[in-house]
Amino acid sequence: MSRTSIPVDHETKERLDRLKKDDETWDEFLERTALSDEPIEKGFLSEEGAEAAKENIRKTRESF
């Protein structure tokens, strides 16, 4: 099996660390997240973070 690296900034890594279960590998975590069989925990973002995410989504949609 081939391996790859995905660079992420420190804040993103901290957020992912909080979502990852203690007993799963990063590959298992990413597979679980990508398959959407198990939703990401509601309330993960602060209100401020949620507003920033909404703004980024809006900007992305406008760019298309």
C-alpha positions as CSV (number, residue, x, y, z in Angstrom):
1,M,0.0,0.0,0.0
2,S,1.4,3.4,-0.9
3,R,1.5,6.3,1.6
4,T,1.1,10.0,1.2
5,S,1.4,13.1,3.4
6,I,-1.1,15.8,3.7
7,P,0.2,19.1,5.0
8,V,-2.2,21.0,7.3
9,D,-1.7,24.0,9.5
10,H,-1.4,23.6,13.3
11,E,-5.0,24.8,14.0
12,T,-6.4,22.3,11.6
13,K,-4.3,19.5,13.1
14,E,-5.6,20.4,16.6
15,R,-9.2,20.3,15.4
16,L,-8.7,16.9,13.8
17,D,-7.0,15.6,16.9
18,R,-10.2,16.4,18.9
19,L,-12.3,14.5,16.4
20,K,-10.1,11.4,16.1
21,K,-10.9,8.5,18.5
22,D,-8.0,7.4,20.7
23,D,-8.0,3.9,19.4
24,E,-8.0,4.6,15.7
25,T,-5.2,5.3,13.2
26,W,-5.2,8.4,11.1
27,D,-6.1,6.3,8.1
28,E,-9.1,4.9,9.9
29,F,-10.2,8.3,11.1
30,L,-10.0,9.8,7.6
31,E,-11.8,6.9,6.1
32,R,-14.6,7.2,8.7
33,T,-14.8,10.9,8.1
34,A,-14.8,10.6,4.3
35,L,-17.5,7.9,4.3
36,S,-19.8,10.0,6.4
37,D,-21.2,6.8,8.1
38,E,-20.6,8.6,11.4
39,P,-21.2,12.3,11.4
40,I,-18.7,14.8,12.8
41,E,-19.8,15.9,16.2
42,K,-22.3,18.7,16.2
43,G,-21.1,21.8,18.0
44,F,-17.4,21.3,17.1
45,L,-16.9,24.9,16.1
46,S,-17.3,27.8,18.4
47,E,-19.9,30.4,17.3
48,E,-17.1,32.6,16.0
49,G,-15.6,29.6,14.1
50,A,-19.0,28.7,12.7
51,E,-19.5,32.3,11.4
52,A,-16.0,32.2,9.8
53,A,-16.8,28.9,8.1
54,K,-20.1,30.3,6.8
55,E,-18.3,33.3,5.4
56,N,-15.7,31.1,3.7
57,I,-18.4,28.9,2.1
58,R,-20.2,32.1,0.9
59,K,-17.0,33.4,-0.7
60,T,-16.2,30.0,-2.3
61,R,-19.7,29.9,-3.8
62,E,-19.4,33.4,-5.2
63,S,-16.1,32.5,-6.8
64,F,-17.8,29.9,-9.0
